[in-house]
Amino acid sequence: MAGRDLWGCSYVERRAALLDVLEPLGPPLEAVAATDDVDVARVWFEALPAQGVEGIDAKRATGLYRPDRPWREVRHSETVDADVIGYTGARRHPKHLAVRLPDGRTAQTQTLPPALAVQVAAHLSATDDLPVRHPRTRPVTARGISGASNSRSERLSSSRRITPPRSSTP
């Protein structure tokens, strides 16, 4: 195994190599559970949040390793409304949003995907009173623009309702 380049290997081959390396070590080092059975994955998805597992990753068994993460993450989340109170980057190309959550905490999204950044930019250009930068608070994930979501791990997914902060002047 030492010195073997796995970049050109499928997920199945890379996982087998990982299991070979971890097997003699034993706990606490062990591979996470994996299955190619969709029904088993559904059971895990429904049952594991109680143990703090936030979701599952779906990968193609034949997929080669790519640093751009070509797999799909499926996460549990709760939808909440959040006010956009700032952003980083240019107004026409925002990189992150700063949001105020219903409990008053503020959070900053992870980097906005390009398609989402375009949608957000259209809303930002119609709003002149948002600050360009906001101090980083707690990272959260932005995934779309159809509703704000805050899961156990403070991940924010999407918000079609982009509300500028309330003005202090009447």
ABEGO torsion letter per residue (X at the ends): XBGBBAAABBAAAAAAAAAAAAAAAEOABBBBBBBABAAAAAAAAAAAAAAGBAEBBBBBAABBBBAAGABBBBBBBBBBBBBBAEBBEBAABBABBBBBBAAGBBBBBBBBBAAAAAAAAAAAAABAABBABBBBBBBBBBABAAEBBBBAAGBBBEBABBBBBBBABX
